[in-house]
């Protein structure tokens, strides 16, 4: 799609329709090659968004073509929210921020594309040139089981969160200081900075750190379940919950001090498992043989054979700072199970849900920090 105005030269229309090459274009400079080398991008698909060019568009009248187009859009003059950015101070501050946060880069790798479907992996990277910001972001990471770190998984659904709680406050403090101590003169940016200073979250983070000191990550995996259509109670389930910490026993002791109802819970010894019925009788009333196992740095609560096997693998892993969040889903399995629950409620089936049930797709997504910045990686497989 291209937008053109009679106020623009004919060359604008010709370039928009690819009938004429711009003097500066991606084919006659090394921008993509340099970017690919610096960020190790796959070559099946490339994309980028430049904060430098966006900054020029909103702080100048003729810094690039987008800036010129904006001037023509507002024939009566720029509105005040945009005009306030057209000062030397804002041009300098925005250019500095754009250099520190150069934008967004994207890539894609097509692993399979044939009659049986398609498989593809991709990533979105938000790089930064700020060493302080990068160290703070890396400090936010915690432990995510390797089998759940954004990869395709045979389960119906999984979600994993990784954060080393003891490092959360210093990591956020480093990022917060980097934003609030930054020397700025641009009026709108200074106003945002003052708001940040007035909403310091350090006290709340410190309290969270005291309550869960030592926690490094947690995850939920659902392999499958079935419900009694008459009672709405589960008749079978295969699922796993993990809790990873420097010292799970010490973590529970700390939690007991903060929440007295947990005082009666005694964890199994390392390498042993106990029936959850001894701790949570309501689960036993459902007829589910749930088990709690302690293994190294992990507490593993599971029910079902698949979950037990998954727990045995995760229980052997050493802790590492390898991510912030990961998520995975088998669309067909998940939305078919959701349709059963909707049927029990007596509500009509939404057409969107029916469409999802017929989508034979697996998705895995991870959110973390690498040596360049924040990265979101995606793995997808779609069958015909």
Secondary structure, DSSP 8 states (H G I E B T S, - for coil): -----TTS-HHHHHHHTTSS--SS-TTSSSHHHHHHHHHT--SSEEEEEEHHHHHHHHH-SSSSHHHHHHHHH-TT---HHHHTT-SHHHHHHHHHHHHHS-EEEEEEEEEEEETTEEEEEEEEEEE---HHHHHHHHHT-B---GGGSS---SSSEEEEEE--HHHHHHHHHHHHHHHHSS----HHHHHHHHHHHHT--HHHHHHHHHHTTTEEEEEEEEEEEEE-TTT--EEEEEEEEEEEES-HHHHHHHHHHH-GGGGG-----BT-EEEGGGT-HHHHHTT---EEEEETTEEEEEESHHHHHHHHHHTT------BSEEEEEEHHHHHHHHHHHHHHHT----HHHHHHHT--EEEEEEEEE-SSEEEEEEEEEEE-
